[in-house]
Amino acid sequence: MKSTLDIANYKEVGGGVTILTTQVHHAEQLEALQELVFPTLAKESLMRKEHYLNHIQIFPEGQFVAVKDHQVIGMTTTIRYHLHVDDKHTFNDVFDHGFLNTHQPDGDWLYGMDIGTHPDFRGLGIAKFLYDARQETVHKLGLKGQYTYGMLSGYGAIKNKISAEKYYAQVVENKVKDPTVSRQIKYGFKPYGLIPDYVDDPVCDGYCALLIRVNEEYKGEIHIE
């Protein structure tokens, strides 16, 4: 499938880091990066080389990597989808065994399936650049915005001391800094609810937050329901 966007060089962001749309030759490095970024995620929920090759075929505009000295140090995978806040699906329901053929070509939202940075390169703002690349795709395709289910990655370690509902409320109120969700809120996402049993990962005890970043350039009405 031919992309409607430039699928080569995307943006130089400084420090020798470039954000690119994902290419075939990135797939093998991406498989290795998944293991580093998500060490506690259920193995069946990790993406492999063959998955990335399929993502490039079905939706090349929505796949990005961060590269430094020819090394893939960050990545994000997305699909187009119709957003329904009350939809109770899990990550694996949409994951489609990694192939993401659940992609809806007419979907009016960009659904962020994952995002991650190599542990040795964290703190450089790479995640923000990847989120911004996603948002530019939202603008170019005229979508309503992007959304994701952010793992409450600080909750698993303290789940015996506090309920997930209370922890989530404290994160939303900025009384607690969650390593993942607080950062996503900082990057322009707004929380729309606590989602239990979304993903098989003890770091969050399965709990995620539905997070939405609207397209401020969208010409029509945006109803989040």
N, C-alpha and C positions, 0 to 999 in steps of 0.2 A: 504494500500500500504506500503510495507516494504521499509524503508529508505536505501540508499546506504551508508549513513554516520552513525556515532555514534549519536544516538538521545537521549542520557542521559546527563551526565555531560559534559559541553563544556569547560569552562575555568574559573579559579579563577582569578579575576582581582584586588584584594586588597580591603581593607576596608570592608571586609565581604560580598562583592558583587560577585556573580557568574553569568556568562552568560550560559544559558542552551537552548537547543532546546525545543520549547514549547511542553508541555505534556497536556493530557486531564484535569488533576486536576488544571491547570492554567487558564482554560477558563473562569471561573466565575470571578476571580480577574481581568482578562483582560477586561472583559466587563465594570467593574466599573472603571478601569483605563482610558478607552477611554473618559469617561465623564470628568475626571479631566484634561487630556492632551489636549483635543480639545473642550473646553467649548462653543466656538462660531460656531463650525462646524454644518451644517445642520444635524438634528437628523437622517434622513434617510441615512446619509453617515457614521454613527458610526457603528462599528462592535460589534456584540453581541456574547453571549456564543455559540449559535448554529453555528455561522459563523466560530469561531475559531476551533470548532470541525471538521468542514469540511476542513479547511485549513490543519489541521494535517493529514487528510486522503489523500488529493490530492497532497501535496508537503511538507512532514514533514521536509525535509532538509532546507527549506527556512524560517522557523519560529523560532524566538528567543525571550527569555525573560531575563531580569536582575532580580535577586532575592537576597534579603537581609533578613536574619532571617525569611525565609519562606514567605516573602511578595514580590509580583511581583511589582517592582518599575520602570521597563522599558520594552519596547517591540518593535518588528518590524515584519512586515508581508510582505512577498514577493511572487512573482510567477515567473515562467519562461515565457519569451515573446520574440517576434521578434521586434527589435527596428527599427522604421522608423521615422526619425526626422520630416518629413513633415506630419505625421499622426496627425489629428486634433481631436482625441478622448478626451473625458472628463474623469474625475475620475469615475463618475457614469457609464460610458460606460463599463469600465473594472471591476468596483466594483461588478457588477452582484448581486445587492441587498445584498452585503456582503459576498456572498458565494465563489466568485473568481473562479467559474468554467470556466472562461476565460483563466485560466492557460494553457499554451501550453507546453506539456511535452518535445517537441523537440526545444523549444525556446532557442536561443543561448545567451540571455542576462537575467540577474536577474533584475526584475522590482520591485523596492521598493515601496510598496503601502502606507506604513506609518512607522513612527518611533516616539517614544515619551518617556519621562521620567516623573515620578511622580514629581509634583511641589516641594515637600519637599526634593527631592534628586537631584535637578539640581545643576550643577557646579562640579560634581564628574567625569565627562568624560564618563558617561554611554553611551551617544549617540555614541561617538567615538568607544567604545568597540562593540556596536551593528553593526555599519557600518563595522568594521573590521571582525566581525563574518560573515557578509554577503560576504565580499570580500574573506574570506577563503573558503566559499562555492563556490564562483565563481571559485577559483583555483581548488578545488577538483572535481568540475563537468566539468572543462575545458571550461567554458563559456567565452565570449568575454569581459565581464565586468558587472557592475551594473549601473542602471540608475534610476532616480526618477524625480518627478516634485516637486521642493521645493517651498513651499508657501512663497511669499514675505510678510512675516508677519509684517513688519514694514510699509507697504504701506497704508493699510486701514485707518490708523489714519491721514494720510497727503494727501489723494487722492485729496482733493480740492485745494491743494497748488502746486502740481507737477504732471506731466503726468506719467503714469506707465512706458512708454518708457524711459523717462529721469531718473526716479528712478532706473530702472533696469540697465541702462548704468552706473550710479554712483556706484551701488553695484559692478558691474563687474570691474570697474576701481578702486575699493577699496577706493572710496571717501565717501561712505556711508556704515555703518555697518548695514546690515539687520540681525535681530535676528536669522533667520533660514538659509537663503541662504548663507550669509557670512561664517557661521560656516561650512556649507556643503562644500564650496569651500576650506576652511582650511583643511578639512578632505580628500582632494584629488579629489573632483569632479570638472569638468570644465563645465562652462555654455555654452549652445548651443541654446539659444533663449528664448524670452519671450512668454508665452502662456496665452492668455486671456480666461476667462470663463472656466477654468479647474475644479475648485472646488467651491462649494457653501459655502463660509465663508467670512464674512465681514472683518476679520482681514487682509486679503490680497486683498479684493475687487475682488476675483476670479482669480487674477493673480498669476501665478507660473513661475518658471524658469526650463527649461529642463536641468538637470545636469547629467553628465556621468563620471563614473570612470572606466577606462579600466583595463583589466587584463594584467598587465605587464609581466606575464608569458605565455600568449597565444602564441601558436606556429605558427598559421596562420596569415593572413593579417586581419586587422580590418578596414573596410570601414564604416564610420559613414555617412549615407545618408538617 
